[in-house]
Amino acid sequence: MTMATTDLFPETGTKPWQPLADRLRPRRIEDFFGQLHLLAPGKPLRQAIEANILHSMIFWGPPGTGKTTLARLIAQRTGAHFIGISAVFAGVKEIRAAVDEAKLAHAQGRPTVLFVDEVHRFNKAQQDGFLPYVEDGTLTFIGATTENPSFELNNALLSRARVYVLKPLDQEELRRVIDRALADKEVGLGAHRLEVAEEGRALLARAADGDARRALNLLEMCADLAEAREEKEIVSAGLVQEVVAGGVRRFDKQGEAFYDQISALHKSVRGSDPDAALYWFARMLDGGCDPLYIARRVLRMASEDIGNADPRGLALALDAWDVQERLGSPEGELAIAQAVVYLACAPKSNALYTALAAATADAKEHGSLEVPLHLRNAPTRLMKELGYAKGYRYAHDEPEAYAAGESHFPEGLEGRRYYHPTDRGLESKIAERLAHLRGLDEQQRRVKPQKKVREQEDK
């Protein structure tokens, strides 16, 4: 569970079974690839490390971006005792042992860095368990997570640690990682005299998808296959293609990337960009997302962002869902793609969405207002005697099938307007119709006072 500072970067000669990615962990900040927004000269984190200033922090980023390595480098540079645990396996016993070890180092005048990998997997009580020792300086806490800390970590822990966002490595940085592994004779593959074709290196970098660990794992597999086939000196592009075949892009079902991508799909549809919408749809399918989940979200888009501007969108989205359930892939995915493109191209309106939100707010704020008597059902004689349904005007018996001036709201909410149709698509016609009906209401309101005056004169 624990690892002292002197063991942070063990030599590989006595551990030939170590994966290439582990052997090649950078031992100096200067050798760390990527994250220039944090580690370039002059950046605050780089300055703090160079000045041997420790502070608690959270590293948030996708796999293979250097979270663990950076924590070890910080401990090494500052001369701190390093304790590493994984929230996947650690429990209360391991946490207590880590704290006891940190107390011992603290008593000897040595700072301790407690690194918790996958910290988002700890529950609230486990996260809170570190706080007193962070507060009194017994240890400096460094957590690593692939999930959004805002949702997964306690506010108390977040308030005591600075969050640093680590980004996926770009193609050039991944190429540098690969080139270093091929050249390093001490811990890399330099002693094997491997030569990877230029096309193969580019393919490895693309397949790694921003993940340095994945790039090195794929490279190591290529090296092993080349050796098995007695092709020690050349790793062809074809061999690389065999190794990387079937790899999928970063998706992380139910994780941060999952919700980021469905958000991108939804916003592309809302933004009337069918090409971007198709791209994000394809990305999610490529990452292994259940097409039925996407179909359900597309149905939501049809109501939230198109609504009555084009009601056909809702029917098309529902049909696409039905096709996916009936036929599966790939026919169903094509139907969902058809719905995605149609919705992206359709006129947009969120009038229904905002109308429902406003009506819901009134329903919650005003409580259980009674239904007006003229709107109530009156199936019994007693109800009729109590005035139920009295004065109700049957719309179909009125001119234009509209009871002008009739109120259907409870007392106190008369005249509320929630739905404001846009001038786009079918809603422009709906807006014209509602404006006409409200004009009839206004005429009826002007007629009522005149009618009352005539009735009084007749009396």
HELIX and SHEET records of a PDB file:
HELIX    1   1 THR A    5  ASP A    7  5                                   3    
HELIX    2   2 LEU A   20  ARG A   23  1                                   4    
HELIX    3   3 ILE A   29  ASP A   31  5                                   3    
HELIX    4   4 LEU A   36  LEU A   39  1                                   4    
HELIX    5   5 PRO A   44  GLU A   50  1                                   7    
HELIX    6   6 LYS A   67  THR A   78  1                                  12    
HELIX    7   7 VAL A   92  ALA A  107  1                                  16    
HELIX    8   8 VAL A  119  ARG A  121  5                                   3    
HELIX    9   9 LYS A  124  ASP A  128  1                                   5    
HELIX   10  10 LEU A  131  GLU A  135  1                                   5    
HELIX   11  11 PRO A  149  GLU A  152  1                                   4    
HELIX   12  12 ASN A  155  LEU A  158  1                                   4    
HELIX   13  13 GLN A  171  ALA A  183  1                                  13    
HELIX   14  14 GLY A  190  HIS A  192  5                                   3    
HELIX   15  15 GLU A  198  ALA A  208  1                                  11    
HELIX   16  16 ALA A  212  ALA A  228  1                                  17    
HELIX   17  17 ALA A  237  VAL A  244  1                                   8    
HELIX   18  18 GLU A  256  ARG A  270  1                                  15    
HELIX   19  19 PRO A  274  ASP A  286  1                                  13    
HELIX   20  20 PRO A  291  MET A  301  1                                  11    
HELIX   21  21 ALA A  302  ILE A  306  3                                   5    
HELIX   22  22 GLY A  307  ALA A  309  5                                   3    
HELIX   23  23 ARG A  312  LEU A  327  1                                  16    
HELIX   24  24 GLU A  331  CYS A  345  1                                  15    
HELIX   25  25 ALA A  351  HIS A  366  1                                  16    
HELIX   26  26 LEU A  373  LEU A  375  5                                   3    
HELIX   27  27 ARG A  381  GLU A  385  1                                   5    
HELIX   28  28 ALA A  395  ASP A  397  5                                   3    
HELIX   29  29 PRO A  399  ALA A  401  5                                   3    
HELIX   30  30 LEU A  426  ASP A  458  1                                  33    
SHEET    1   A 5 HIS A  81  SER A  86  0                                        
SHEET    2   A 5 THR A 112  ASP A 117  1                                        
SHEET    3   A 5 THR A 140  THR A 145  1                                        
SHEET    4   A 5 MET A  57  TRP A  60  1                                        
SHEET    5   A 5 ARG A 162  VAL A 165  1                                        
SHEET    1   B 2 GLU A 195  VAL A 196  0                                        
SHEET    2   B 2 ILE A 234  VAL A 235  1                                        
END                                                                             
